[in-house]
């Protein structure tokens, strides 16, 4: 009996920068928000986070709220196979 070779299942991860809005940090340090089966689902999730970030920025009355808005607006959807997720 031949072993079965499963098709590679690629997932998509929604990440936001670490607290403090450090978009330049390596992706393996970003905060996991959600995962998706399809890239389009991930991109829709990213867009929602971006829109929520814009809304936060519009009502921001504190630096903390402004920082969170920036983090949300910087959300990124990447493949779970992206090499940038690997720890060094």
VENCORHU-V63184 format. One record per residue. N is the residue number from 1. OMEGA is omega in whole degrees, 0 to 359 (none if undefined). D_CENTER is the distance of its C-alpha to the mean C-alpha in Angstrom with 1 decimal. Layout:
n->{N,N}
omega->{OMEGA,OMEGA}
d_center->{D_CENTER,D_CENTER}
//
This chain:
n->{1,2,3,4,5,6,7,8,9,10,11,12,13,14,15,16,17,18,19,20,21,22,23,24,25,26,27,28,29,30,31,32,33,34,35,36,37,38,39,40,41,42,43,44,45,46,47,48,49,50,51,52,53,54,55,56,57,58,59,60,61,62,63,64,65,66,67,68,69,70,71,72,73,74,75,76,77,78,79,80,81,82,83,84,85,86,87,88}
omega->{179,175,178,176,180,175,179,179,180,176,181,184,174,183,172,180,178,178,183,176,183,183,181,179,176,183,180,176,179,181,176,179,184,173,185,177,184,177,181,175,178,180,176,176,178,180,178,178,178,180,177,178,177,180,178,180,181,181,186,176,179,178,180,179,178,179,178,177,178,178,181,181,180,181,181,176,182,177,178,176,181,183,181,178,182,177,179,none}
d_center->{41.3,38.5,35.1,32.5,29.7,26.6,24.5,21.2,18.6,15.3,12.3,8.9,5.7,2.8,1.8,4.6,7.8,10.5,13.2,15.4,13.0,13.3,11.2,13.6,12.9,12.3,9.0,10.8,11.1,7.6,7.2,6.2,6.1,7.4,8.6,10.7,13.9,13.8,11.9,13.4,12.1,8.5,9.5,11.3,8.6,6.8,10.5,11.2,8.9,10.4,13.8,13.6,13.0,16.0,18.0,17.5,18.7,21.6,22.8,22.0,25.1,23.8,21.9,19.6,18.7,18.3,16.0,13.7,13.9,12.9,9.8,8.8,10.2,8.2,4.7,3.9,4.8,7.0,10.0,10.7,13.7,12.3,14.8,12.7,11.4,15.1,16.7,19.6}
//
